[in-house]
Amino acid sequence: NISGICENLGLIEKHDSLSAEEQSSPANIFQMFALYEHQIAVLDRKSFGKIGADGKHFLRLSIAAEQSVLEEGILRLKNAGEDTNGLDRFLQKRPDLTSA
């Protein structure tokens, strides 16, 4: 549950101020931010179903990797969760919404 991260980054408020095209969920926005800006791939709750998870902010990290890779992934998630300025820059450019 990344509710604390969402709160720390102001992500709920930032999500609510986005246009309908830019909105998905706070967890999905953090998922894309972590991928594009911190090179860590996680999946939000919608990837595994929504039953019983309304209003909650979950991410999943695969543990099918070596210990050192997992430790690096956790460090990157921690850094992403503290990167308010990076999130603001990401929300301005939104590379996840541009088509190739």
Secondary structure, DSSP 4 states (H G I P E B T S, - for coil): --HHHHHHHTHHHHHHTS-TTT-S-HHHHHHHHHHHHH----EEGGGG--TT-TT---EE----S-HHHHHHHHHHHHHHHT-HHHHHHHHHH-GGGS--
